[in-house]
């Protein structure tokens, strides 16, 4: 087993241990379990990162056999001076808030209060950089009182958590790259990011979809100092993939999401992936009703790259009327879905997200990738078609990739990826990848999984704008207009008629067979006519 694989196994074991503690104290599958697990995990990560970075700048600490004893040899003032040399990706911890100091106090009375105060103190010390903002300007801090979720044995619960943390070290994995932390993050939140969340259900975007979106958007490896935005960010899978494709140090992340849970998970994802500098741009709020990111003149901020897997159907009837404002008339140029009399939960909110994204793309250079229901690409009327018309007439459509069914295990809706490019004035590539993939069972659901070869096939053909028989087609904007703005690759595939050479004898035999069949059908038709006529004569008027 490689070192990386070993660290991955150990990290997953730590997560399992923390979940086991929660289960032992009655919090297994509890609605608050994710808050405890993710916050405790994050505290340990920040603690180890702080010590790791101190070692890099202070030789005495780097050479120490016992780091905790070595730290105690430094005064608080000395440690504060060292802390001032740390970069902004490192959270600051006062010596009293280090995990080793917390461990030493575990047998004190009211240890749960000591534990909670330690985490709250860390949150306060890092409030400016590590807090998520709400659209109203409130700060959602790093940590909260964790022991409050346990009704009995609070001290023992907190002791159990600390004892799981103290024997583990993140120090050996800080030099790992994106793929390692993406795997760990998915494992950490796999039980908490599902479609069971009620009205604002959260769907974890499959890795294949995120990878294809990022690879087809970021084709220039020399880009630098760019902005990336997701108006329905969830836990940040799409943003992390595109940031990695660009280079974490070359981009700044912006997001908004109505879910507080998603915003907290996105913050954790940013910290794990060395994107702490973007936490200040993570907003908890309603993008459609109150978009937060704006320019000084009040217009929507425009971004270099936008990725989104928006909710498809959602009841937004509570604020639908509030969207009918002069300011929104340009943003929602194609219209706002009507409020139905029944099944309000079926309102197509994704149509608003597409329009919002179109309005938020940087002029001349902006690119976007949006997950949409496949029905959007062929709808013959309504808002769907108006949006497609605008994409074509404005020459900002790069292409579409229609994905296999059940690429999301949690929904049976077929999806496509819509690619926008403000600089694409020429041809458009349409890919039909619906026949790729292998079907597997995931829990009670069936899921289609793409192999790495299939993923790369889609990426290569899309980026090369290559036409491949029964798989992809390259069309002009005029071709799309002629097809009533359809973006389905299948409607552009060439229809081929296959000719088979046969002998005169075979031809005569086939023709005689057709004649016999026709004679039989004609005879049956005549008998049917007679029967109908007899039945009509038998009809009588009765008053």
C-alpha positions as CSV (number, residue, x, y, z in Angstrom):
1,X,0.0,0.0,0.0
2,X,1.4,3.4,-1.0
3,X,1.8,6.2,1.7
4,X,-1.1,8.1,0.1
5,X,-3.4,5.1,0.2
6,X,-2.4,4.5,3.8
7,X,-3.1,8.1,4.9
8,X,-6.4,7.9,3.1
9,X,-7.4,4.7,4.9
10,X,-6.3,6.2,8.3
11,X,-8.2,9.5,7.6
12,X,-11.4,7.5,6.7
13,X,-10.9,5.5,9.9
14,X,-10.8,8.7,12.0
15,X,-14.1,9.8,10.4
16,X,-15.6,6.4,11.2
17,X,-14.4,6.6,14.8
18,X,-16.0,10.0,15.2
19,X,-19.3,8.7,13.8
20,X,-19.0,5.7,16.2
21,X,-18.7,8.1,19.1
22,X,-21.9,10.0,18.0
23,X,-23.7,6.7,17.6
24,X,-22.7,5.6,21.1
25,X,-24.2,8.7,22.6
26,X,-27.5,8.5,20.7
27,X,-26.6,10.8,17.8
28,X,-26.3,8.2,15.0
29,X,-28.3,9.5,12.0
30,X,-29.4,12.4,14.1
31,X,-30.0,15.7,12.2
32,X,-27.1,17.3,14.2
33,X,-24.6,14.6,13.7
34,X,-23.1,16.2,10.6
35,X,-22.4,19.4,12.6
36,X,-20.5,17.5,15.2
37,X,-18.5,15.4,12.8
38,X,-17.5,18.1,10.4
39,X,-16.7,20.6,13.1
40,X,-14.5,18.2,15.1
41,X,-12.8,17.0,12.0
42,X,-12.1,20.7,11.0
43,X,-10.8,21.6,14.4
44,X,-8.3,18.7,14.3
45,X,-7.3,19.7,10.7
46,X,-6.7,23.4,11.7
47,X,-4.8,22.4,14.8
48,X,-2.4,20.2,12.9
49,X,-2.0,22.7,10.0
50,X,-1.1,25.4,12.6
51,X,1.6,23.2,14.2
52,X,2.8,22.1,10.7
53,X,3.2,25.7,9.5
54,X,5.0,26.7,12.8
55,X,7.6,23.9,12.2
56,X,8.3,25.3,8.7
57,X,9.3,28.7,10.1
58,X,10.9,27.7,13.5
59,X,13.8,25.2,13.3
60,X,13.6,24.4,17.0
61,X,10.1,23.2,16.6
62,X,11.0,21.3,13.4
63,X,13.8,19.5,15.3
64,X,11.8,18.6,18.4
65,X,11.0,15.0,19.2
66,X,8.0,16.1,21.3
67,X,6.3,19.0,19.6
68,X,4.0,19.7,22.6
69,X,6.9,20.0,25.0
70,X,8.8,22.1,22.5
71,X,5.8,24.5,22.2
72,X,5.6,24.9,26.0
73,X,9.2,26.2,25.9
74,X,8.0,29.2,23.9
75,X,6.2,32.0,25.7
76,X,2.8,33.1,24.5
77,X,4.3,36.2,23.2
78,X,6.9,34.2,21.2
79,X,4.2,32.0,19.7
80,X,2.2,35.1,18.8
81,X,5.2,36.5,17.0
82,X,5.7,33.3,15.1
83,X,1.9,33.2,14.3
84,X,2.2,36.6,12.6
85,X,4.5,35.0,10.0
86,X,1.9,32.4,9.0
87,X,0.0,32.8,5.7
88,X,-3.7,33.5,5.7
89,X,-4.6,29.8,4.8
90,X,-3.6,28.9,8.4
91,X,-6.0,29.5,11.2
92,X,-4.5,31.0,14.4
93,X,-4.7,29.0,17.6
94,X,-3.8,30.4,21.0
95,X,-1.5,27.9,22.9
96,X,-4.4,27.1,25.3
97,X,-6.6,26.0,22.4
98,X,-4.3,23.4,21.0
99,X,-5.6,19.9,21.0
100,X,-2.8,18.6,23.3
101,X,-3.7,21.3,25.9
102,X,-7.4,20.3,25.6
103,X,-6.4,16.6,26.1
104,X,-4.6,17.4,29.3
105,X,-7.8,18.9,30.8
106,X,-10.1,16.0,30.0
107,X,-10.5,14.9,33.6
108,X,-11.5,18.4,34.9
109,X,-15.0,19.1,36.1
110,X,-17.3,20.4,33.3
111,X,-15.0,19.3,30.6
112,X,-17.8,19.8,28.0
113,X,-17.8,23.5,28.8
114,X,-14.0,23.6,28.4
115,X,-14.3,21.8,25.1
116,X,-17.0,24.1,23.8
117,X,-15.2,27.3,24.9
118,X,-12.0,26.1,23.2
119,X,-13.7,25.7,19.8
120,X,-15.6,29.0,20.2
121,X,-12.4,30.8,21.1
122,X,-10.8,29.5,17.9
123,X,-13.8,30.7,15.9
124,X,-13.6,34.2,17.4
125,X,-9.9,34.4,16.7
126,X,-10.4,33.6,13.1
127,X,-13.7,35.4,12.6
128,X,-12.6,37.8,9.8
129,X,-11.2,35.2,7.4
130,X,-13.0,32.0,8.2
131,X,-16.6,33.1,8.6
132,X,-19.3,32.6,6.0
133,X,-21.5,35.7,5.4
134,X,-25.2,35.7,5.1
135,X,-26.8,38.1,2.5
136,X,-27.9,40.2,5.5
137,X,-24.3,40.7,6.6
138,X,-24.4,38.2,9.6
139,X,-21.4,36.0,10.1
140,X,-21.6,32.2,10.4
141,X,-18.6,31.3,12.5
142,X,-16.4,28.2,12.3
143,X,-17.6,26.5,15.4
144,X,-20.5,26.4,17.8
145,X,-21.3,24.6,21.1
146,X,-21.1,21.0,20.3
147,X,-21.9,19.4,23.6
148,X,-25.4,20.9,23.6
149,X,-26.6,18.2,21.2
150,X,-26.0,15.5,23.9
151,X,-28.6,15.4,26.7
152,X,-26.7,13.2,29.1
153,X,-23.0,12.5,29.8
154,X,-21.8,15.7,28.0
155,X,-18.3,15.5,29.6
156,X,-17.8,11.9,28.7
157,X,-19.0,12.6,25.1
158,X,-16.5,15.4,24.6
159,X,-13.7,13.2,26.2
160,X,-14.5,10.4,23.7
161,X,-14.2,12.8,20.8
162,X,-10.9,14.3,22.0
163,X,-9.4,10.8,22.6
164,X,-10.2,9.9,19.0
165,X,-8.5,13.0,17.7
166,X,-5.3,13.1,19.8
167,X,-3.8,9.8,18.4
168,X,-4.2,10.9,14.8
169,X,-2.1,13.4,12.8
170,X,-2.8,15.2,9.5
171,X,0.8,16.3,9.3
172,X,1.8,13.8,6.7
173,X,-1.0,14.7,4.2
174,X,-0.8,18.5,3.9
175,X,1.3,18.1,0.8
176,X,-1.3,15.9,-0.9
177,X,-3.2,17.3,-3.9
178,X,-6.8,17.8,-5.0
179,X,-7.7,14.2,-5.7
180,X,-6.8,13.1,-2.1
181,X,-8.8,15.8,-0.4
182,X,-11.8,15.4,-2.8
183,X,-12.0,11.8,-1.9
184,X,-11.7,12.5,1.9
185,X,-14.4,15.3,1.6
186,X,-16.8,13.0,-0.2
187,X,-16.3,10.3,2.4
188,X,-16.7,12.8,5.3
189,X,-20.1,14.2,4.0
190,X,-21.5,11.1,2.2
191,X,-24.2,10.6,4.8
192,X,-25.1,14.3,5.1
193,X,-25.4,15.5,1.5
194,X,-28.4,13.6,0.0
195,X,-31.8,14.1,-1.5
196,X,-33.5,13.5,1.9
197,X,-33.2,17.1,2.9
198,X,-36.8,18.2,2.2
199,X,-37.7,21.4,0.4
200,X,-34.1,22.4,-0.3
201,X,-32.7,19.0,-1.3
202,X,-29.0,18.8,-2.0
203,X,-27.6,16.5,-4.7
204,X,-24.0,15.6,-4.8
205,X,-22.8,16.2,-8.4
206,X,-21.1,13.0,-9.6
207,X,-17.4,13.2,-10.2
208,X,-17.7,12.4,-13.9
209,X,-20.0,15.3,-14.5
210,X,-17.8,17.7,-12.5
211,X,-14.7,16.5,-14.3
212,X,-16.2,16.9,-17.8
213,X,-17.5,20.4,-17.0
214,X,-14.2,21.6,-15.7
215,X,-12.1,20.0,-18.5
216,X,-14.3,21.4,-21.3
217,X,-14.3,24.9,-19.7
218,X,-10.7,25.2,-18.9
219,X,-8.8,24.5,-22.1
220,X,-6.2,27.3,-21.7
221,X,-3.7,26.2,-19.1
222,X,-2.1,29.6,-18.9
223,X,-5.1,31.4,-17.4
224,X,-4.4,33.4,-14.2
225,X,-6.2,35.7,-11.8
226,X,-9.7,34.6,-12.9
227,X,-13.0,34.5,-11.0
228,X,-15.1,31.4,-10.7
229,X,-18.8,31.5,-9.6
230,X,-21.6,29.1,-8.7
231,X,-25.0,30.6,-7.9
232,X,-26.2,27.3,-6.4
233,X,-23.0,26.0,-5.0
234,X,-24.1,23.2,-2.6
235,X,-21.0,21.7,-1.0
236,X,-18.8,23.0,-3.8
237,X,-17.9,19.9,-5.9
238,X,-18.1,21.9,-9.2
239,X,-16.1,24.8,-7.8
240,X,-13.4,22.6,-6.5
241,X,-13.0,20.8,-9.8
242,X,-12.7,24.0,-11.9
243,X,-10.4,25.6,-9.3
244,X,-8.2,22.6,-9.6
245,X,-8.3,22.7,-13.4
246,X,-7.2,26.3,-13.4
247,X,-4.9,26.1,-10.3
248,X,-6.0,27.0,-6.8
249,X,-3.6,29.9,-6.6
250,X,-4.7,31.4,-10.0
251,X,-8.4,31.8,-9.2
252,X,-10.8,33.3,-6.7
253,X,-14.1,31.5,-5.8
254,X,-17.5,33.2,-5.4
255,X,-20.7,31.4,-4.5
256,X,-24.2,31.7,-3.1
257,X,-26.5,29.1,-1.8
258,X,-29.7,29.2,0.2
259,X,-28.7,26.3,2.5
260,X,-26.7,27.1,5.6
261,X,-25.6,23.5,5.8
262,X,-24.2,23.6,2.2
263,X,-22.4,26.9,2.9
264,X,-20.7,25.3,6.0
265,X,-19.7,22.3,4.0
266,X,-18.4,24.5,1.1
267,X,-16.2,26.4,3.7
268,X,-14.8,23.1,4.9
269,X,-14.1,22.1,1.2
270,X,-12.3,25.4,0.6
271,X,-10.1,24.9,3.7
272,X,-9.2,21.4,2.7
273,X,-8.3,22.5,-0.9
274,X,-6.1,25.5,0.0
275,X,-8.7,28.1,-1.0
276,X,-9.1,29.9,2.3
277,X,-8.7,33.2,0.5
278,X,-12.1,32.7,-1.1
279,X,-14.2,32.0,2.1
280,X,-15.1,35.7,2.3
281,X,-16.9,35.3,-1.0
282,X,-19.1,32.4,0.2
283,X,-22.6,33.8,0.8
284,X,-25.6,32.1,2.4
285,X,-28.6,33.5,0.7
286,X,-31.3,33.3,-2.1
287,X,-29.5,33.9,-5.4
288,X,-32.7,34.2,-7.5
289,X,-34.5,36.7,-5.1
290,X,-31.5,38.6,-3.7
291,X,-28.2,38.0,-5.7
292,X,-25.4,39.2,-3.5
293,X,-22.4,39.6,-5.7
294,X,-22.8,43.0,-7.4
295,X,-20.6,45.7,-8.9
296,X,-20.3,49.2,-7.4
297,X,-23.1,50.5,-9.7
298,X,-25.5,47.9,-8.5
299,X,-25.3,45.7,-11.6
300,X,-24.6,42.0,-11.2
301,X,-21.0,41.0,-10.9
302,X,-19.7,39.3,-14.0
303,X,-17.4,36.3,-13.8
304,X,-14.8,34.5,-16.0
305,X,-16.1,31.0,-15.3
306,X,-19.5,29.9,-14.0
307,X,-20.5,26.3,-13.1
308,X,-23.8,25.2,-11.7
309,X,-26.0,22.2,-11.0
310,X,-29.1,24.1,-10.0
311,X,-32.2,22.6,-8.5
312,X,-34.5,21.7,-11.4
313,X,-37.9,21.8,-9.7
314,X,-38.7,23.9,-6.6
315,X,-41.7,25.7,-5.2
316,X,-40.7,29.4,-5.3
317,X,-44.3,30.7,-5.3
318,X,-43.7,32.5,-2.0
319,X,-41.5,35.1,-3.8
320,X,-42.4,34.6,-7.5
321,X,-44.3,37.9,-7.5
322,X,-41.4,39.7,-6.0
323,X,-39.3,38.9,-9.1
324,X,-41.5,41.0,-11.3
325,X,-39.5,44.1,-11.0
326,X,-38.0,46.5,-13.6
327,X,-34.5,45.5,-12.3
328,X,-35.2,41.8,-13.1
329,X,-36.8,42.4,-16.5
330,X,-33.4,42.2,-18.2
331,X,-32.0,39.4,-16.0
332,X,-35.0,37.2,-16.6
333,X,-35.5,38.2,-20.3
334,X,-37.3,34.9,-21.3
335,X,-39.8,35.1,-18.4
336,X,-40.6,33.7,-15.0
337,X,-42.4,30.4,-14.8
338,X,-46.1,30.8,-13.8
339,X,-47.3,29.6,-10.4
340,X,-49.4,26.4,-11.1
341,X,-52.7,25.9,-9.2
342,X,-51.4,22.4,-8.1
343,X,-48.0,20.8,-7.8
344,X,-46.2,24.0,-7.0
345,X,-43.1,21.9,-6.2
346,X,-42.8,21.3,-10.0
347,X,-42.0,24.9,-10.8
348,X,-39.0,25.0,-13.1
349,X,-36.6,27.1,-11.1
350,X,-33.6,26.0,-13.1
351,X,-34.8,28.3,-16.0
352,X,-34.2,31.3,-13.7
353,X,-30.7,30.0,-12.8
354,X,-29.8,29.7,-16.5
355,X,-30.9,33.3,-17.2
356,X,-29.1,34.5,-14.1
357,X,-25.9,32.8,-15.3
358,X,-26.2,34.3,-18.8
359,X,-26.5,37.7,-17.2
360,X,-23.5,37.1,-14.9
361,X,-21.0,36.1,-17.6
362,X,-18.1,38.4,-18.3
363,X,-18.5,40.1,-21.7
364,X,-16.4,38.8,-24.5
365,X,-14.6,36.1,-22.5
366,X,-17.0,34.5,-20.0
367,X,-17.6,30.7,-20.0
368,X,-20.2,28.6,-18.2
369,X,-21.3,25.0,-17.8
370,X,-24.8,24.2,-16.4
371,X,-26.4,20.9,-15.7
372,X,-30.0,20.9,-17.1
373,X,-32.8,18.4,-17.6
374,X,-32.4,17.0,-21.1
375,X,-35.9,18.1,-22.0
376,X,-34.7,21.7,-22.0
377,X,-32.6,21.2,-25.1
378,X,-35.6,20.2,-27.3
379,X,-38.6,22.0,-25.8
380,X,-40.6,23.5,-28.6
381,X,-42.1,26.5,-26.8
382,X,-42.1,28.6,-23.6
383,X,-39.2,29.9,-21.6
384,X,-36.9,27.0,-22.6
385,X,-37.1,27.8,-26.3
386,X,-36.7,31.6,-25.7
387,X,-33.5,30.9,-23.8
388,X,-32.1,28.7,-26.6
389,X,-33.0,31.4,-29.1
390,X,-31.1,34.0,-27.1
391,X,-28.1,31.7,-26.8
392,X,-28.0,31.2,-30.6
393,X,-28.8,34.8,-31.6
394,X,-26.2,36.1,-29.2
395,X,-23.7,33.6,-30.4
396,X,-22.7,32.5,-26.9
397,X,-23.4,28.7,-27.2
398,X,-20.4,26.4,-27.1
399,X,-22.2,23.1,-27.1
400,X,-24.2,20.4,-25.3
401,X,-23.3,17.0,-23.9
402,X,-26.2,14.7,-23.3
403,X,-25.3,12.3,-20.4
404,X,-26.4,8.7,-19.9
405,X,-29.6,8.1,-17.9
406,X,-29.2,7.7,-14.1
407,X,-25.9,9.4,-14.0
408,X,-27.3,10.8,-10.8
409,X,-28.4,7.8,-8.6
410,X,-30.8,10.1,-6.7
411,X,-32.9,11.2,-9.6
412,X,-34.3,9.5,-12.7
413,X,-34.2,12.8,-14.7
414,X,-32.0,12.6,-17.8
415,X,-29.5,15.4,-17.7
416,X,-27.4,17.3,-20.2
417,X,-24.5,19.8,-19.7
418,X,-25.1,23.1,-21.4
419,X,-21.8,24.9,-22.3
420,X,-21.8,28.7,-22.9
421,X,-18.9,30.7,-24.3
422,X,-19.1,34.5,-25.0
423,X,-16.2,34.1,-27.4
424,X,-17.7,31.3,-29.5
425,X,-18.9,33.0,-32.7
426,X,-18.4,29.9,-34.9
427,X,-19.5,26.3,-34.8
428,X,-21.3,24.4,-31.9
429,X,-20.5,20.9,-30.9
430,X,-23.4,18.6,-29.8
431,X,-22.4,15.2,-28.1
432,X,-24.8,12.3,-27.4
433,X,-23.1,10.3,-24.7
434,X,-26.4,8.7,-23.6
435,X,-25.2,5.2,-24.6
436,X,-22.0,5.2,-22.6
437,X,-21.4,3.9,-19.1
438,X,-22.0,0.8,-17.0
439,X,-25.1,0.4,-14.8
440,X,-24.4,-0.4,-11.2
441,X,-26.6,-0.6,-8.0
442,X,-26.1,2.2,-5.5
443,X,-28.2,1.4,-2.4
444,X,-31.8,1.0,-3.7
445,X,-31.1,3.0,-6.8
446,X,-29.5,2.2,-10.2
447,X,-26.6,4.4,-11.3
448,X,-24.7,4.7,-14.6
449,X,-20.9,5.0,-14.1
450,X,-18.6,6.3,-16.8
451,X,-15.1,4.8,-17.1
452,X,-12.1,7.2,-17.2
453,X,-11.7,6.3,-20.9
454,X,-15.3,7.3,-21.6
455,X,-14.9,10.5,-19.7
456,X,-11.8,11.4,-21.6
457,X,-13.5,10.5,-24.9
458,X,-16.3,13.0,-24.2
459,X,-13.7,15.7,-23.2
460,X,-11.5,15.2,-26.2
461,X,-14.3,15.2,-28.8
462,X,-15.9,18.2,-27.3
463,X,-12.7,20.3,-27.1
464,X,-11.6,19.3,-30.6
465,X,-15.1,20.0,-32.0
466,X,-14.9,16.6,-33.7
467,X,-17.8,15.0,-35.5
468,X,-18.1,11.2,-34.8
469,X,-20.7,9.0,-36.3
470,X,-23.8,8.5,-34.0
471,X,-21.9,10.3,-31.2
472,X,-21.2,13.9,-32.0
473,X,-21.9,16.5,-34.6
474,X,-20.6,20.0,-35.3
475,X,-23.2,22.5,-36.5
476,X,-23.4,26.2,-37.3
477,X,-25.8,28.7,-35.6
478,X,-27.8,28.7,-38.9
479,X,-28.1,24.9,-38.7
480,X,-29.6,25.2,-35.2
481,X,-32.1,27.9,-36.4
482,X,-33.2,25.6,-39.2
483,X,-33.9,22.8,-36.7
484,X,-36.1,25.1,-34.6
485,X,-33.3,25.7,-32.1
486,X,-33.0,22.1,-31.1
487,X,-29.7,21.2,-29.3
488,X,-30.1,17.5,-29.4
489,X,-27.3,15.8,-31.3
490,X,-29.5,13.0,-32.5
491,X,-31.6,15.4,-34.6
492,X,-28.5,16.3,-36.7
493,X,-27.2,12.8,-37.3
494,X,-27.2,11.8,-40.9
495,X,-30.0,9.3,-41.7
496,X,-28.4,6.4,-43.7
497,X,-30.3,4.0,-45.9
498,X,-28.6,0.7,-46.3
499,X,-28.9,-1.1,-49.7
500,X,-28.6,-4.9,-49.9
501,X,-27.8,-6.6,-53.2
502,X,-30.2,-9.5,-54.0
503,X,-30.7,-11.7,-57.1
504,X,-33.6,-11.6,-59.5
505,X,-34.9,-14.8,-58.1
506,X,-34.8,-13.4,-54.5
507,X,-36.5,-10.2,-55.7
508,X,-39.3,-12.2,-57.4
509,X,-39.8,-14.3,-54.3
510,X,-40.1,-11.2,-52.0
511,X,-42.6,-9.5,-54.4
512,X,-44.8,-12.6,-54.5
513,X,-44.8,-12.7,-50.8
514,X,-45.9,-9.1,-50.6
515,X,-48.6,-9.8,-53.2
516,X,-50.0,-12.7,-51.1
517,X,-50.0,-10.6,-48.0
518,X,-51.8,-7.8,-49.7
519,X,-54.4,-10.2,-51.2
520,X,-55.1,-11.6,-47.7
521,X,-55.4,-8.1,-46.3
522,X,-57.8,-7.0,-49.1
523,X,-59.9,-10.1,-48.6
524,X,-60.1,-9.5,-44.9
525,X,-61.0,-5.9,-45.6
526,X,-63.9,-6.9,-47.8
527,X,-65.3,-9.3,-45.2
528,X,-65.0,-6.5,-42.6
529,X,-66.9,-4.1,-44.9
530,X,-69.8,-6.6,-45.3
531,X,-70.0,-7.1,-41.5
532,X,-70.1,-3.4,-40.9
533,X,-72.9,-2.9,-43.5
534,X,-74.9,-5.8,-41.9
535,X,-74.6,-4.3,-38.5
536,X,-75.7,-0.9,-39.8
537,X,-78.8,-2.4,-41.4
538,X,-79.7,-4.0,-38.1
539,X,-79.8,-0.7,-36.2
540,X,-83.3,0.3,-35.1
541,X,-84.7,3.6,-33.7
542,X,-86.2,3.2,-30.3
543,X,-88.0,6.1,-28.5
